[in-house]
């Protein structure tokens, strides 16, 4: 078998494994659906870790800004939902999403009367 055929066969097997998902079991109530989005990931990893890793922070000033945002969420001056919306937007920007996050976060915070 050639290398190309081997890679194709591997891809077919890999796709087959992904397609073979077990049926959800109905034990009484409704079906539980597992949805992994930014909210779940932020809850599991913690907002600080999510921002640091997801925004690819590098400089001390970037870490300080993220820490300030986390502090504002902890003191209920900003909502976690707002921060995760901005985070989700910035994540789509490559190669470094942080500048987009900072700019939009400052603007959205100002709309709700918070200065970062």
KAFEN-V544708 format. One line per field, one symbol per residue. phi: phi as a letter, one per 40 degrees, with the letter a starting at -180 (. if undefined). psi: psi as a letter, one per 30 degrees, with the letter a starting at -180 (. if undefined). burial: b if it has 16 or more other ideal C-beta (glycine too) atoms within 10 Angstrom, else e. A space follows every 10 residues. Layout:
# KAFEN-V544708
phi->???
psi->???
burial->???
This chain:
# KAFEN-V544708
phi->.ccccccccc cccccccccc bcccccbgcc ccbcbbbccc cccccgcccc cccccfcbcd cccccccccc cccccgcbcc ccccccdccc dccbcbcddc cccccccccc ccgbbb
psi->kleeeeeeee eeeeeeeefi klkkkjical kkkkjjaeee eeeefkeeee eeeefhkele eeeeeeeeee eeeeggfkke eeefeeeeee ffklfjfeee eeeeeeeeee eggkk.
burial->eeeeeeeeee eeeeeeeeee eeeeeeeeee eeeeeeebee bbeeeebbeb bbebbebeee ebeebbeebb ebbeeeebeb ebbbebbeeb eeeeeebbeb bbebbeebbe eeeeeb
